[in-house]
Amino acid sequence: MGRISLLLADFVLSFMWVCSGVLVRVIVFQHLGFGHSPLGEVIKTSFSVANMFFFAFLVKITRGGAYNPLTVLADSISGNFNYFLYCVGARIPAQVVGSIVGVKFLIDTIPEVGQGPRLNVDIHQGALTEGLLTFAIVTISLGLATKIRENFFMKTWISSLSKLTLHILGSDLTGGCMNPASVMGWAYARGDHITKEHFFVYWLAPIEATILAVWTFKLLVQPAKEDNTASKRKSD
């Protein structure tokens, strides 16, 4: 896919992703009438998993389209410098703009959608929470891409359950977002997108955690793969 087409895919996927989470809640809690009962939460989780499978399929057919800047950043760290600049200077902004437009569309269409994730703890605890959640999901994603790359169903299933689990763990503290673009969309709508809390908790901490996760994964996994290759050569 060409670079312009990839930017368009990033924009559209980010727009759709920020809308999909709200639509799942509206469908389950309002239109289906389950409310916030245990059964309603189970139905919502099932819809959320199906939604993640749908987006994983969209990522596949767009040949690399993404809706999360951390996914793009993790991939660009391993590439050449020109690709890194393209991701940071073009792809991530496209995702941010897509999320902002998506939130604006939601607010204009469904005024009762709320105001998105908010920081409910102090800035240091919030940054630590988002950092740990991001480190965990990036590490899991890298492991799945390495171990079961060809098994679309199993990879998406494990990734979806991991994201939902981590989201639940952090939802009462920071929203458990692990997606700076989506948070930026809601923060822009509220007018607090240039605050210190937003920058440190939802951008700086996840970015640092992503870089640390990629470096740690390379440090631990690549030497092991090299040792296995050397052992096979000796046995041959």
PLY file of the C-alpha trace (Angstrom):
ply
format ascii 1.0
element vertex 236
property float x
property float y
property float z
element edge 235
property int vertex1
property int vertex2
end_header
0.00 0.00 0.00
1.26 3.48 -0.88
2.06 5.99 1.80
-0.89 8.26 0.99
-3.28 5.29 1.04
-1.83 4.20 4.39
-2.42 7.66 5.86
-6.01 7.55 4.65
-6.44 4.11 6.19
-5.03 5.37 9.51
-7.44 8.31 9.49
-10.50 6.18 8.69
-9.61 3.41 11.16
-8.99 5.93 13.95
-12.32 7.61 13.20
-14.10 4.26 13.27
-12.32 3.02 16.39
-13.18 5.99 18.57
-16.81 5.69 17.43
-17.05 1.92 17.85
-16.41 1.86 21.59
-19.21 4.34 22.22
-21.59 2.56 19.84
-21.02 -0.76 21.63
-22.01 0.81 24.97
-25.03 2.57 23.47
-26.27 -0.61 21.78
-25.83 -2.84 24.84
-26.87 -0.50 27.65
-29.58 1.54 25.92
-31.00 -0.12 22.81
-30.82 -3.71 24.11
-31.84 -2.53 27.58
-29.36 -4.56 29.63
-28.15 -1.60 31.67
-25.04 -1.99 33.81
-26.04 -5.40 35.13
-23.60 -8.36 35.19
-25.31 -9.78 32.10
-24.99 -6.41 30.39
-21.26 -6.36 31.10
-20.89 -9.89 29.67
-22.76 -8.87 26.51
-20.65 -5.72 26.24
-17.45 -7.78 26.55
-18.65 -10.13 23.81
-19.42 -7.18 21.53
-16.02 -5.66 22.33
-14.19 -8.86 21.37
-16.16 -9.07 18.13
-15.31 -5.42 17.48
-11.60 -6.11 17.93
-11.80 -9.02 15.49
-13.48 -6.70 12.99
-10.73 -4.11 13.33
-8.02 -6.77 13.13
-9.58 -7.81 9.82
-9.60 -4.18 8.64
-5.93 -3.82 9.56
-5.20 -6.94 7.52
-7.09 -5.88 4.39
-5.61 -2.35 4.51
-2.15 -3.96 4.71
-0.93 -2.13 7.77
-3.53 0.50 8.57
-3.60 1.35 12.28
-5.68 3.27 14.81
-3.20 3.36 17.69
-0.02 5.51 17.59
1.73 3.04 19.89
1.36 0.26 17.31
2.91 2.48 14.66
5.66 3.64 17.01
6.61 0.10 18.02
6.89 -0.88 14.37
8.83 2.24 13.35
11.48 1.80 16.04
12.60 -1.38 14.30
12.63 0.22 10.84
14.94 2.72 9.16
15.07 6.40 10.10
13.06 7.59 7.10
10.21 5.25 8.00
10.40 6.45 11.62
10.04 10.07 10.48
7.13 9.12 8.22
5.33 7.42 11.11
5.96 10.16 13.66
5.41 13.06 11.26
2.50 11.75 9.21
0.86 8.51 10.40
0.45 9.44 14.06
-0.97 12.91 13.23
-3.40 11.25 10.81
-4.60 8.99 13.61
-4.97 11.93 15.99
-6.98 13.93 13.46
-9.15 10.88 12.74
-9.90 10.49 16.45
-10.70 14.18 16.89
-13.09 14.13 13.93
-14.63 10.91 15.25
-15.32 12.38 18.70
-16.73 15.55 17.13
-19.02 13.38 15.00
-20.17 11.43 18.08
-20.89 14.53 20.14
-22.88 16.09 17.30
-24.78 12.86 16.62
-25.22 11.37 20.11
-24.95 14.23 22.64
-25.32 11.85 25.63
-22.09 9.96 24.85
-20.27 11.54 27.80
-16.82 13.10 27.88
-14.49 10.15 27.44
-11.74 8.84 29.73
-10.50 11.04 32.54
-7.63 10.94 35.01
-9.02 9.98 38.43
-5.72 9.80 40.33
-2.68 12.05 40.67
-0.43 12.59 37.67
2.37 10.29 38.89
0.09 7.34 39.60
-1.71 7.94 36.31
1.53 7.99 34.33
2.72 4.82 36.06
-0.60 3.09 35.36
-0.69 3.96 31.66
3.00 3.12 31.35
2.61 -0.34 32.89
-0.51 -1.13 30.87
1.21 -0.04 27.67
4.37 -1.99 28.44
2.29 -5.12 29.01
0.18 -4.87 25.84
3.13 -3.97 23.59
5.13 -6.90 24.95
2.18 -9.25 24.40
1.67 -7.94 20.86
5.34 -8.40 19.99
5.28 -11.93 21.39
2.18 -12.84 19.39
3.66 -11.38 16.21
6.77 -13.50 16.74
5.29 -16.80 17.92
1.94 -17.17 16.11
2.15 -14.69 13.27
0.23 -16.83 10.77
-2.65 -17.81 13.05
-5.01 -14.84 12.68
-7.75 -16.18 14.94
-5.56 -17.21 17.87
-3.44 -14.06 17.70
-6.49 -11.80 17.64
-8.25 -13.79 20.37
-5.31 -13.54 22.79
-4.70 -9.89 21.92
-8.37 -8.98 22.42
-8.66 -10.65 25.81
-5.37 -9.09 26.91
-6.50 -5.59 25.91
-9.86 -6.00 27.64
-8.22 -7.30 30.82
-5.71 -4.45 30.95
-8.45 -1.94 30.14
-10.53 -3.18 33.08
-7.52 -3.01 35.40
-6.90 0.64 34.56
-10.42 1.86 33.83
-11.05 3.35 37.29
-7.68 5.11 37.38
-6.96 6.50 33.91
-9.57 4.91 31.70
-7.16 2.12 30.75
-6.80 3.61 27.28
-3.39 2.57 25.92
-4.22 4.69 22.86
-3.03 8.33 22.88
-4.96 9.23 19.72
-8.34 8.21 21.15
-7.69 10.07 24.40
-6.58 13.10 22.40
-9.90 13.11 20.57
-11.88 13.33 23.81
-9.44 15.74 25.47
-9.63 18.06 22.47
-13.42 18.04 22.68
-13.22 18.95 26.40
-10.54 21.58 25.80
-7.93 20.02 28.12
-5.67 18.51 25.45
-2.74 20.84 26.20
-2.60 20.25 29.94
0.37 18.77 31.76
-1.72 15.85 32.98
-2.81 14.87 29.48
0.70 15.10 28.05
2.47 13.15 30.79
-0.16 10.46 31.44
-1.54 9.76 27.97
1.42 10.57 25.71
4.80 10.60 27.41
4.31 7.58 29.68
2.87 5.28 26.95
5.55 6.33 24.45
8.35 5.64 26.94
6.75 2.32 27.86
6.49 1.35 24.18
10.15 2.11 23.53
11.17 0.21 26.67
9.01 -2.78 25.71
10.50 -2.97 22.21
14.07 -2.72 23.50
13.42 -5.26 26.26
11.81 -7.67 23.82
14.74 -7.39 21.44
17.20 -7.88 24.28
15.49 -11.01 25.62
14.07 -12.66 22.50
16.69 -12.11 19.80
19.59 -13.65 21.79
17.40 -16.68 22.50
16.56 -17.06 18.80
20.25 -16.77 17.89
21.12 -19.45 20.46
18.49 -21.78 18.99
19.81 -21.20 15.48
23.36 -21.92 16.61
22.26 -25.11 18.36
20.49 -26.35 15.22
23.59 -25.68 13.12
25.76 -27.62 15.54
23.34 -30.56 15.53
23.35 -30.57 11.72
0 1
1 2
2 3
3 4
4 5
5 6
6 7
7 8
8 9
9 10
10 11
11 12
12 13
13 14
14 15
15 16
16 17
17 18
18 19
19 20
20 21
21 22
22 23
23 24
24 25
25 26
26 27
27 28
28 29
29 30
30 31
31 32
32 33
33 34
34 35
35 36
36 37
37 38
38 39
39 40
40 41
41 42
42 43
43 44
44 45
45 46
46 47
47 48
48 49
49 50
50 51
51 52
52 53
53 54
54 55
55 56
56 57
57 58
58 59
59 60
60 61
61 62
62 63
63 64
64 65
65 66
66 67
67 68
68 69
69 70
70 71
71 72
72 73
73 74
74 75
75 76
76 77
77 78
78 79
79 80
80 81
81 82
82 83
83 84
84 85
85 86
86 87
87 88
88 89
89 90
90 91
91 92
92 93
93 94
94 95
95 96
96 97
97 98
98 99
99 100
100 101
101 102
102 103
103 104
104 105
105 106
106 107
107 108
108 109
109 110
110 111
111 112
112 113
113 114
114 115
115 116
116 117
117 118
118 119
119 120
120 121
121 122
122 123
123 124
124 125
125 126
126 127
127 128
128 129
129 130
130 131
131 132
132 133
133 134
134 135
135 136
136 137
137 138
138 139
139 140
140 141
141 142
142 143
143 144
144 145
145 146
146 147
147 148
148 149
149 150
150 151
151 152
152 153
153 154
154 155
155 156
156 157
157 158
158 159
159 160
160 161
161 162
162 163
163 164
164 165
165 166
166 167
167 168
168 169
169 170
170 171
171 172
172 173
173 174
174 175
175 176
176 177
177 178
178 179
179 180
180 181
181 182
182 183
183 184
184 185
185 186
186 187
187 188
188 189
189 190
190 191
191 192
192 193
193 194
194 195
195 196
196 197
197 198
198 199
199 200
200 201
201 202
202 203
203 204
204 205
205 206
206 207
207 208
208 209
209 210
210 211
211 212
212 213
213 214
214 215
215 216
216 217
217 218
218 219
219 220
220 221
221 222
222 223
223 224
224 225
225 226
226 227
227 228
228 229
229 230
230 231
231 232
232 233
233 234
234 235
